Amino acid sequence: MTQIASGRGAAWPGVALPVRVHDLLLGLAGRLDDDALSDARELLASAEVDRALDLVAGCLAAGPVPVSRAEHDELAQLFLAAHADPAVVERLPVAEPDLVTRHRFTAAQVAGVAAEDGVADAANRVLDVLPDIRAVWAVWRTTPAGPATGPVPHRVVLIGVGQQGSAPATAYRVEHALRRAGIRASVEVLRDGAEPTDYHQTAMRYANEVTAARTNVIASPAAPKPAPEPPRREPELTAPTISSNSAPQVPEPEPWSSTPSPVTPVPAAPQAAEDPAESGTDESLNDSELDLLRQLQEELARREQTEPGSSAWQGDLSSGNSTSASFDWTEANSTTMVNGMPLQPPETRS
């Protein structure tokens, strides 16, 4: 199980315990011998944090290699977090940062070999599968490091990783790939957001970048482009036009004539709406009333044709002794109605 704890060496709170140990090893680079740092990184990549801390503290005490007060306190906290015995930490000498050994680096070739030669071919397959690799540099160190120093010049490979990368695993796997290819080098992995030490800042000033075609670089997500707004269509305001051909034609009413004429069948009313003020037809009559009115007109026309000398509508109403036969309203049509009301006989005037 990965242990999580916060400490002074962490770039942000809540960082994993192996990453804190990795940051401590970066601070000891150049003071502890290269083989001891390589063995400690291998144990750290195998999740053996307590054994890695015991190895580092034992090498520092055997040197002796002085550490700063902040490094001493960080070591004590890491031992407690890893459930290891911190007794060896109390025997470490504490020195000021001014007494730390300075190192020199060079970008020139050593025996006709540049520092970046062969690194890409040996580590390219490993770098392709490791996450969030930002860049790789290589440089020669011309000064010895640690009490049990190795031969110089010594190759140093610097790798930058993002927050999604694993610094302990990257350091071990790249160094193991270089060793299998016959390249002896120290691999220092710098995390994005962590403050580099003076040792790494000096090395970066002389380092050359290792160019390799890698496809595992995680690019920052680009901001989505806003979708173009559809063009606004202004409404067209036009006045309605009325054509003369579309206007309904209202027939003119025929003048009233007292002389009866043969009644012809009335055609059906047109569907077009007519103006009541201009038309003589009463819109309040329904079909049944119109039918009754048509029957009444037919009956009047029939009686006028049988009695041409007299008219039922032109009798002498001024005298009660009229010689013309009065119209029998009851016998003519008992069911005759106009506007929904039965016809009434005219009253006799005196």
C-alpha positions in Angstrom: 0.0 0.0 0.0 1.4 3.4 -1.0 2.0 5.6 2.1 0.9 9.2 1.9 2.3 11.9 4.2 3.2 15.6 4.0 6.6 17.0 4.8 9.0 19.8 4.1 10.5 18.1 1.1 7.2 17.7 -0.7 6.3 20.1 -3.5 2.6 19.9 -2.4 0.9 18.4 0.6 -0.4 14.9 0.5 2.4 13.6 -1.8 3.3 9.9 -1.8 6.1 8.7 0.5 8.2 7.3 -2.3 8.1 10.7 -4.1 9.3 12.4 -0.9 12.3 10.0 -0.7 13.0 10.7 -4.3 13.1 14.4 -3.6 15.5 13.7 -0.8 17.8 11.8 -3.1 17.8 14.7 -5.5 19.1 16.9 -2.8 21.9 14.5 -2.0 23.1 14.2 -5.6 26.7 15.2 -5.9 27.5 14.6 -2.2 26.6 10.9 -2.0 28.4 8.5 -4.3 26.7 7.6 -7.6 26.5 3.9 -6.9 24.7 4.4 -3.6 22.2 6.7 -5.2 21.6 4.2 -7.9 21.0 1.3 -5.5 18.7 3.5 -3.3 16.6 4.4 -6.4 16.3 0.7 -7.3 14.9 -0.1 -3.8 12.6 2.9 -4.0 11.1 1.8 -7.3 10.5 -1.7 -5.8 8.4 0.0 -3.0 11.1 -0.9 -0.4 11.1 2.5 1.2 12.5 1.5 4.6 15.4 -0.4 3.0 16.2 2.6 0.8 16.2 4.9 3.8 18.5 2.6 5.8 20.9 2.5 2.8 21.0 6.3 2.4 21.4 7.0 6.2 24.1 4.3 6.5 26.1 5.8 3.6 25.8 9.3 5.0 27.0 8.2 8.4 29.9 6.1 7.0 31.2 8.9 4.9 30.7 10.9 6.9 28.7 13.2 4.6 27.2 16.3 6.3 23.6 17.3 5.8 21.7 20.5 6.4 19.3 21.0 9.3 16.3 20.8 7.0 17.5 17.5 5.5 18.2 16.1 8.9 14.6 16.8 10.0 13.2 15.5 6.8 15.1 12.2 7.2 13.8 11.8 10.8 10.2 12.3 9.6 10.7 9.9 6.7 12.0 7.2 9.1 9.0 7.6 11.3 6.6 7.5 8.3 8.3 4.3 7.0 8.2 2.7 10.5 12.1 2.4 10.5 14.5 3.0 13.4 15.6 6.7 13.3 18.6 6.1 15.6 21.1 6.3 12.8 19.7 9.7 11.8 20.9 11.2 15.1 24.5 10.3 14.3 24.5 12.3 11.0 26.7 15.5 11.1 24.9 18.7 10.4 26.6 21.4 8.3 25.7 24.7 6.7 24.9 24.8 3.0 28.0 26.9 2.3 30.2 23.9 3.1 28.5 21.8 0.4 30.9 20.7 -2.4 30.5 22.5 -5.7 30.6 20.6 -9.0 31.7 21.4 -12.5 30.0 20.3 -15.8 31.0 20.5 -19.4 29.1 20.2 -22.8 32.3 19.3 -24.7 33.0 15.9 -26.0 35.0 13.4 -23.9 37.3 11.2 -26.0 35.2 12.2 -29.1 31.9 11.2 -27.4 29.2 13.7 -26.6 27.1 13.2 -23.5 23.9 12.6 -25.5 25.4 10.1 -27.8 23.6 6.7 -27.6 21.2 7.8 -24.9 18.2 8.1 -27.3 18.8 4.7 -28.9 19.2 3.0 -25.5 16.3 4.6 -23.6 13.8 5.5 -26.4 11.8 2.3 -26.0 11.5 2.9 -22.3 10.6 6.5 -22.6 7.8 5.7 -25.0 6.0 3.7 -22.4 6.6 6.0 -19.4 3.9 8.6 -18.8 4.3 12.4 -19.1 8.0 12.6 -20.2 8.6 16.3 -21.0 12.3 16.4 -22.0 15.7 14.6 -21.7 19.2 16.2 -21.4 22.7 14.9 -21.0 25.9 16.4 -19.7 29.4 15.4 -18.4 30.4 16.0 -14.8 34.1 16.5 -14.4 34.3 16.4 -10.5 34.0 13.4 -8.2 31.0 12.9 -6.0 30.8 11.2 -2.6 33.4 9.4 -0.4 33.5 6.3 -2.7 33.7 8.2 -6.0 33.8 6.6 -9.4 35.7 7.5 -12.5 35.3 11.0 -14.0 34.1 12.4 -16.3 30.8 10.9 -15.3 27.6 11.1 -17.5 24.5 12.7 -16.0 21.1 12.3 -17.7 18.4 14.8 -16.7 14.7 14.0 -17.3 11.8 16.3 -16.8 8.4 14.7 -16.0 5.0 16.2 -15.5 2.6 15.7 -12.6 1.2 12.6 -14.2 4.6 11.0 -14.5 6.3 8.7 -11.9 9.7 10.1 -10.9 11.0 7.0 -9.0 10.0 4.5 -11.7 11.4 6.7 -14.5 14.8 7.1 -12.8 15.2 3.4 -12.3 13.9 2.2 -15.6 16.0 4.6 -17.7 19.1 3.9 -15.7 18.6 0.2 -16.1 18.1 0.6 -19.9 21.3 2.6 -20.2 23.2 0.0 -18.2 22.0 -2.8 -20.4 23.3 -0.8 -23.4 26.7 -0.4 -21.8 26.3 3.3 -20.8 27.2 4.2 -17.3 25.2 7.3 -16.1 23.4 8.8 -13.2 19.7 9.5 -14.0 18.2 12.5 -12.2 14.4 12.9 -12.7 13.1 16.4 -12.0 9.4 16.8 -11.3 7.4 19.6 -12.7 6.7 22.1 -9.9 9.6 21.0 -7.7 12.5 23.5 -7.0 15.8 22.2 -8.5 18.9 22.2 -6.4 22.1 24.1 -7.2 23.6 20.9 -8.5 20.9 20.4 -11.1 20.7 24.1 -12.0 24.4 24.0 -12.8 24.1 20.8 -14.8 21.2 22.2 -16.9 23.3 25.2 -17.9 25.7 22.9 -19.8 23.4 20.0 -20.8 22.5 19.2 -24.4 19.0 18.0 -25.2 18.5 14.4 -26.3 16.3 14.4 -29.4 14.0 11.4 -29.8 10.7 10.8 -31.5 8.4 10.3 -28.5 4.6 9.9 -28.7 3.8 9.9 -25.0 4.0 13.6 -24.3 0.7 14.7 -22.8 -0.3 18.0 -24.2 -2.4 20.4 -22.3 -6.0 20.3 -23.5 -6.8 23.2 -25.8 -9.7 25.4 -25.1 -12.7 24.4 -27.3 -13.5 26.9 -30.0 -16.9 28.6 -29.5 -19.4 27.5 -32.1 -20.2 30.3 -34.6 -23.5 32.0 -34.0 -26.1 31.6 -36.7 -26.8 34.8 -38.6 -29.8 36.7 -37.3 -32.6 37.2 -39.8 -34.5 40.4 -39.4 -38.2 40.1 -40.0 -39.5 41.8 -43.1 -42.3 44.2 -42.3 -44.4 44.7 -45.5 -47.9 46.2 -45.7 -50.5 43.7 -47.0 -51.8 44.4 -50.5 -55.4 43.7 -51.4 -56.0 42.7 -55.1 -59.1 44.0 -56.8 -59.8 40.5 -58.2 -60.0 39.0 -54.7 -62.6 41.4 -53.4 -66.1 39.7 -53.1 -68.6 41.0 -55.7 -71.9 41.8 -53.9 -75.0 41.7 -56.2 -77.2 44.7 -56.3 -80.7 44.2 -54.9 -83.5 44.2 -57.4 -86.3 46.9 -57.1 -89.6 45.9 -55.6 -92.5 45.5 -58.0 -96.1 45.3 -57.0 -97.0 43.3 -60.1 -96.5 39.7 -59.4 -94.2 37.7 -61.6 -93.6 34.0 -62.0 -91.6 32.8 -59.2 -88.4 31.1 -60.2 -86.4 28.8 -57.9 -84.0 30.7 -55.7 -80.4 29.6 -56.2 -78.3 28.6 -53.3 -76.7 31.4 -51.4 -73.0 31.9 -52.3 -70.4 30.9 -49.8 -68.6 34.3 -49.9 -69.4 36.6 -47.1 -71.5 39.7 -48.0 -71.8 43.0 -46.3 -75.2 43.3 -44.6 -75.4 47.0 -45.3 -75.0 46.5 -49.1 -77.1 43.3 -49.5 -80.9 43.1 -49.3 -81.0 39.5 -48.0 -81.8 39.0 -44.3 -79.0 37.0 -42.8 -81.3 36.1 -39.8 -83.5 33.7 -42.0 -82.5 30.1 -41.9 -83.2 27.5 -44.6 -86.6 26.4 -43.2 -87.9 30.0 -43.1 -86.7 30.7 -46.6 -88.5 27.6 -47.8 -91.7 28.7 -46.1 -91.4 32.1 -47.7 -90.9 30.6 -51.1 -94.0 28.4 -50.7 -96.0 31.5 -49.8 -94.9 33.3 -52.9 -95.8 30.3 -55.1 -99.3 30.2 -53.5 -99.9 33.9 -54.1 -98.8 33.6 -57.6 -101.1 30.7 -58.3 -104.2 32.5 -56.8 -103.5 35.6 -58.8 -103.3 33.6 -62.0 -106.8 32.0 -61.3 -108.4 35.4 -60.4 -106.9 38.1 -62.6 -109.6 40.7 -61.9 -109.0 41.0 -58.2 -106.1 41.0 -56.0 -106.1 39.8 -52.4 -103.7 42.5 -51.5 -105.7 45.4 -53.1 -109.1 45.1 -51.5 -111.2 48.1 -50.2 -110.5 48.2 -46.6 -112.3 51.5 -46.0 -115.8 49.9 -46.0 -117.1 47.0 -44.2 -119.5 46.0 -47.1 -116.8 45.1 -49.6 -118.0 43.1 -52.7 -114.7 41.4 -53.3 -114.2 38.1 -51.7 -112.0 38.2 -48.6 -108.9 35.9 -48.5 -109.3 33.0 -46.2 -106.1 33.0 -44.2 -106.9 29.8 -42.4 -107.6 27.8 -45.5 -104.8 29.1 -47.6 -102.0 27.6 -45.5 -102.4 27.0 -41.9 -98.7 26.3 -41.4 -97.4 29.5 -43.2 -94.8 31.3 -41.1 -92.6 34.3 -41.6 -89.6 34.9 -39.5 -90.7 32.2 -37.2 -94.2 33.8 -36.6 -97.6 32.6 -38.2 -99.3 35.0 -40.6 -102.2 37.0 -39.0 -105.3 38.1 -41.0 -105.7 41.8 -41.5 -108.1 43.6 -39.1 -111.2 45.1 -40.5 -111.0 48.9 -40.3 -114.3 51.0 -39.8 
